Amino acid sequence: MGKILAKQIVNVVDLDSDQIIVGEKKFSAPIICLKKDAVHDIVNYNGFIYWVIDSNILDQEGNFRLGVEDMKLTFQEFSGGWVPKTI
């Protein structure tokens, strides 16, 4: 049986070509961006952008996050809990 190429399916997202995705997209789970040979992966979840060592554990020593808390932009590091950091 032959392989179906992504370009044969309308509106499919592939990994091999430049694409523009239009329209609103909603996700019910974290969006995880893995970067080859990087120390931290990027996770977008619950209003924060996280830089994490393990994308399955958001609250882990050495992780960072950026988001809005109490109407202020905050950058935090996880060290027994989320601690504000000065940029």
Summary of the structure (lengths in Angstrom):
residues: 87
radius of gyration: 17.2
end to end distance: 55.1
largest distance: 57.1
contacts: 149
relative contact order: 0.12
helix: 3%
strand: 33%
